Amino acid sequence: MKERALLLTVRFDSQKTHRDIVEAQRELKELALTAGADVVLEETCRRPEATPNLYIGEGKAKQLADVVASEEIHAVIFNNDLSGTQHKNLERVLQVKVIDRTQLILDIFARRARSPEGKAQVELAQLEYRLPRLSGKGTELSRLGGGIGTRGPGEQKLEEDRRRIRDRIKKLKDDLKALAMRRKALRSRRDEVSLPTIVFVGYTSAGKSTLFNALTQSGQTVSAGLFTTLDPLARALTLPNHQKVVFSDTVGFIRDLPHHLIEAFKATLEEVVQADLLVHVLDISSPYAKEHYASVCRVLDELGAQDKRTVLALNKIDLLEGEERAVYFQGQYPGAVAISALQKRNLDELVRHIENDLQGYSLEIKLKLPIARMDLVDLIYSQGHVEDIVYGQDGVRVTALLPAIVAEKLKEYETS
């Protein structure tokens, strides 16, 4: 049975326009639905600033408690992050489970993770989120009136919990470091043949996986929920100009993605940093497309990938009533390509933009290879495109389009 949930968005006087609040509420509802909640009520609360004990005021907390009781609510989900003290106090007043925004996102991540690395990253993020809150409760417990019944085994149990969590965090970090080293070795082997890597980035639900499938004929899972793609997927592909590339799909970004989540997922997101080209997929049908574009750019900036060469794909033009919105965005972002990944519209134009941005990664070269070096002929066929080949008694003459680094290795065999 789904948990009946009340969603609460707190708006501070110093923050956010009405439009931002509406988008924050819409996004929180989508997150809650993706997590499997039955959203019964949505409320907003305006405050000058957060209170240290309840985040919201006592009056609002008591009002919410009455609503929770009358509507048989199972969980109150905040569109904000709560401290350990605020979390515990709210659950005491409301008498139901309280979940903040980061917890909600982590719950979805836990549902979506499939690979051992993805599961380890999620668990690491969850434990690092839980540890300071557990410590906070321990400190508070030791101060409850002092004296009998407030120390001893109770506090010892908390210390044991903290120690277990710290040990588990260390092991997860060691495991992820080993996986990162393995992936680095794989990338080094890939770099030996210098296949350009093209990474899809974008706001969650922008259509990255649909576009990935359309271009690579892959079977990547696609759904309307958030964070469908948590574990990155890579596919090799030969472009129409015979350039061989690797396409990689990544986890979707979101507004105000908590910093420690970015830290936990840097092993996965390093594909973005290492990419030769980014394809930023933007859902142009969303009324908040500009905000989503800005959110993705902020995450790229935090990853240190803000200066990467990027092709902007304005997706979901099939959902637009006319062409005006696409024309407007193409005016705002010169070089953007309006597409429909679902209907495979204008994908050839998108591919042409990708080819243009990858010029220089491949070279046409003429070679004369010794008859005894048929292994080099095999290398050329596997890593490039053979335009002409002639077998003779004095050697093999080949004209081929090759990755620049492969062409460099064969420089000694170059001929006019």
Buried (B, 14 or more C-beta within 10 A) or exposed (E): EEBBBBBBBBBEEEEBEEEBBBBBBBBBBBBBBBBEBBBBBBBBBEBEEBBEBBBBBEEBBEBBBEBBEEEEBBBBBBBBBBBBBBBBBBEEBBEBBBBBBBBBBBBBBBBBBEBEBBBBBBBBBBBBBBBEBBBBBBEEBEEEEEEEEEEEEEBEEBEEBBEEBEEBBEEBBEBBEEBBEEBEEEBEEBEEBBBBBBBBBBBBBBBBBBBBBBBBEBEBEBEEBBBBBBBBBBBEBEBEBBBBBBBBBBBBBBBBBBEBBBBBBBBBBBBBEBBBBBBBBBBBBBEBBEBBBEBBBBBBEBBEBEEBEBBBBBBBBEEBEEEEBBEEBBEEBEEBBBBBBBEBBBBEEBBBBBBEBBEEBBBEBBBBBEEEBEEBBEBBEEBBBBEEBEEEEEBBBBBBBBBEBBBEBBEEBEEE
